[in-house]
Amino acid sequence: MSSTPGISPTPDTGAHAMPGKGALAVTTISAPNAVLRQLASDAARLGLHFVVAGDTKSPADFALEGCDYYGIEAQRETGFAFAQLCPERHYARKNIAYLVAIRAGADFIVETDDDNFPREEFYRPLPRHSSVPQITGNGWTNVYGFYSQTPIWPRGLPLDAVRDPLPQLPPPTLVDAPIQQGLADANPDVDAIYRLTYPLPFDFDSGAKRLALGHGSWCPYNSQNTVHYRAAYALLYLPAHCSFRMTDIWRSFVAQRIAWTCGWSILFREATVSQDRNDHDLMKDFAEEIPGYLNNRAIGEALASLDLDSGVEAIPANLRKCYARLVADSHVGADELPLLDAWLADLAAMP
């Protein structure tokens, strides 16, 4: 891996105001743990709507003050078409938490998982319009490399791009970034190959450091520390009929491709959570990541080749085109398409 060009720290002027009404979305099968209790306490203090979607393995008596919890039956009673079709025992049930938050009027949604301890900055999205260095036209870009002097790459980066040299960062420019990804210290979101071959824990470089990816530059991002503003809500969609370890990664590829049609950038920022990772079988993770190891580059090429329409109003049609291509190429099962239609119908029905 090449030497790191680095990112100049971004001046911070203290905690900035919340950009409107916010929501916090999580899915879990756990009883209230230390992370969930902290999230609930912080959400109450900050005035965030904390929505949790459960699943069949969730405790029947789940109760947490400050949390708007939806078990399986409560999800079905929401009236959302998606809730009737979404498979059980799948991370994609998090989509229902998004829908609940959207229907309640959230201006932005912050999401995480039940094993990420948040820092105060986690809850405060950066302004949608920010002046940061932006990389365009670089193909696959290992954003993690800008935050570390030692080798590291995000889950979902094509393995043959791991050692690619990092581009020099241009001067800051004003970008429109309704999707923002924060990093995670201690147990970052790396793939099973990294976990099996490199030591953890790992902390990224400290300081407020931000950059953006624009048209023609790709980097996987996850659903563990991510913000979506209202304009980009349709791109929250997590596919259900694919490998569990790829659902948020392939979501990010689709979202990045569609973001280009809207003139949007994806903003990356410093670590704002510290992960105390739930127990995982790393060899099982490896097996579930094989579809990504083998196909992530091809998926990016296929999505880039699509003839998509421009503008925010075209997002629903563009989502259908992207997932139809993933189904045609056998990356995602055909049952994904009616599920996506249900998601889009639920969004269209919002007041």
DAWOSUL-V975848 format. One record per pair of residues at least 4 apart in sequence whose ideal C-beta (glycine too) atoms are under 6 Angstrom apart, sorted by the first residue. I is the first residue (numbers start at 1). J is the second residue. D is the distance in Angstrom with one decimal. If there is no record, write none. Layout:
i=(I I)
j=(J J)
d=(D D)
This chain:
i=(1 1 2 2 4 4 5 5 5 7 7 7 9 9 9 10 10 12 18 19 19 20 21 21 21 22 22 23 23 23 23 24 24 24 24 25 25 25 25 25 25 26 26 27 27 27 28 29 29 29 30 31 32 32 32 35 35 35 36 40 40 40 40 42 43 43 43 44 46 49 49 50 51 51 51 51 52 52 53 53 53 53 53 54 54 55 55 56 56 58 62 70 70 75 75 76 78 80 80 81 81 81 82 82 82 82 82 83 85 85 86 86 87 90 91 92 92 94 95 98 99 101 101 102 103 107 108 108 109 110 111 111 112 112 112 113 115 115 115 115 116 116 116 117 118 118 119 121 122 122 125 125 126 126 128 128 129 131 131 132 132 132 132 133 133 133 133 134 134 134 134 134 135 135 135 135 136 136 136 136 137 138 138 140 140 140 141 141 142 142 143 143 144 144 144 145 147 147 148 148 153 153 154 155 155 155 156 156 156 156 157 157 158 158 159 175 175 176 177 177 177 178 178 178 178 179 179 179 180 180 181 181 181 182 182 182 183 183 184 184 184 184 184 184 185 185 185 186 186 186 187 187 187 188 189 189 190 191 192 192 192 192 192 194 195 196 204 208 209 210 211 212 212 213 213 213 214 215 218 218 220 220 221 222 223 225 228 228 228 234 234 235 237 238 238 239 239 239 240 241 241 241 241 242 242 242 243 243 244 245 245 246 246 246 253 253 253 254 255 256 257 258 258 259 261 261 262 280 289 291 292 295 295 302 302 303 306 308 309 314 316 320 323 323 326 326 327 327 332 336)
j=(151 163 165 166 145 149 166 168 169 146 209 211 207 208 209 208 210 208 22 108 125 107 105 106 107 48 108 49 101 106 109 43 48 50 110 51 97 98 101 109 111 52 114 53 93 94 114 55 57 58 114 59 36 37 64 114 115 117 114 50 64 66 67 46 48 50 66 66 123 101 104 67 68 97 100 101 67 69 70 93 94 96 97 58 71 89 93 88 89 62 69 74 75 83 96 83 83 99 346 342 345 346 86 95 342 343 346 96 339 342 92 93 240 240 247 238 240 238 238 236 346 106 109 233 350 230 125 229 228 227 223 226 116 224 225 224 275 276 277 278 224 273 275 274 122 273 272 272 272 273 180 227 130 180 178 229 176 172 174 172 210 211 212 169 170 172 211 173 175 212 214 265 141 167 213 217 214 215 216 217 216 167 217 158 161 218 217 219 153 157 219 268 152 153 154 166 204 205 152 204 157 162 220 189 190 191 220 249 292 296 161 220 296 297 293 212 265 264 212 265 267 229 231 232 264 228 232 266 227 267 221 226 268 225 269 272 204 271 188 189 225 271 273 275 203 271 274 201 274 275 200 275 277 202 222 224 194 289 196 282 285 286 289 198 282 282 271 270 270 269 268 265 267 217 219 266 265 260 256 300 249 252 252 248 248 273 232 233 236 315 347 255 343 247 251 247 332 336 339 332 333 335 336 246 247 332 288 291 288 288 289 250 291 292 299 300 303 322 259 266 303 315 318 264 308 310 312 285 293 295 296 299 331 325 329 322 321 318 314 318 344 324 336 340 331 332 332 334 336 340)
d=(4.6 5.4 4.1 5.9 5.8 5.7 5.5 5.3 5.7 5.2 4.1 5.8 4.3 5.5 5.9 4.6 5.0 4.9 5.6 6.0 5.9 3.1 5.9 5.7 4.8 4.8 5.2 4.3 3.5 3.8 4.9 5.2 4.9 4.7 5.2 5.3 4.1 5.6 5.7 5.5 4.5 5.0 6.0 4.4 5.5 3.9 4.3 5.2 4.0 5.0 5.5 4.8 4.8 5.6 4.4 5.3 5.9 5.8 5.5 5.7 5.2 3.7 4.8 6.0 4.1 3.8 5.9 4.1 5.6 5.9 5.6 5.1 4.9 4.4 4.9 5.0 5.4 4.8 5.4 4.9 5.7 4.8 4.0 3.3 4.5 5.9 5.5 4.9 5.7 5.6 5.5 4.3 4.9 4.5 4.9 5.4 5.4 5.3 4.8 3.9 5.4 5.6 5.7 6.0 4.4 4.9 5.3 5.3 5.2 5.2 5.8 5.7 5.2 5.3 5.7 4.6 3.7 5.9 5.5 4.9 5.5 4.5 5.3 5.6 5.8 5.6 5.4 5.0 5.2 5.3 5.7 5.4 4.7 5.8 5.7 5.1 5.8 5.5 5.6 4.7 5.9 4.1 5.0 4.9 3.9 5.2 5.1 4.4 4.0 5.5 5.9 4.3 5.4 5.9 5.4 5.3 5.7 4.5 5.2 5.4 4.6 5.6 5.2 4.0 5.6 5.5 4.9 5.5 5.4 4.3 5.0 6.0 5.7 5.7 5.5 4.8 4.0 5.3 5.5 5.6 3.8 5.1 4.5 5.8 4.0 5.2 5.1 5.0 5.1 5.8 4.5 5.0 4.8 5.6 5.3 4.9 4.2 5.1 5.0 5.7 4.7 4.8 5.2 5.2 5.7 4.4 3.0 3.7 5.8 6.0 5.6 5.8 4.9 4.2 5.8 4.6 4.1 5.4 5.7 4.7 3.7 3.8 4.9 4.1 5.9 5.7 5.2 5.3 4.3 4.4 4.0 5.4 5.1 4.1 5.1 4.1 5.3 4.1 5.1 6.0 5.7 5.7 4.9 4.6 4.5 4.3 4.7 4.5 4.6 5.4 5.9 4.1 4.2 5.8 4.8 5.8 3.8 5.6 6.0 5.2 4.1 3.8 5.5 5.2 5.5 5.7 5.0 5.8 5.0 4.8 5.6 4.0 4.8 4.2 5.8 4.9 4.7 4.6 5.9 5.4 4.8 5.3 4.5 5.0 3.9 5.1 4.8 6.0 5.4 4.9 5.9 4.0 5.3 5.1 5.4 5.5 5.7 5.5 5.9 5.5 3.4 5.0 4.3 5.4 5.9 4.8 4.9 4.9 5.6 4.0 4.7 5.1 5.8 4.9 5.7 6.0 6.0 4.6 6.0 6.0 4.2 6.0 4.9 4.0 5.1 4.8 5.5 5.5 6.0 5.6 4.8 5.5 5.9 5.5 6.0 5.9 5.6 4.6 3.7 5.3 4.9 6.0 5.7 5.4 4.6 4.2 5.2 5.3 4.8 6.0)
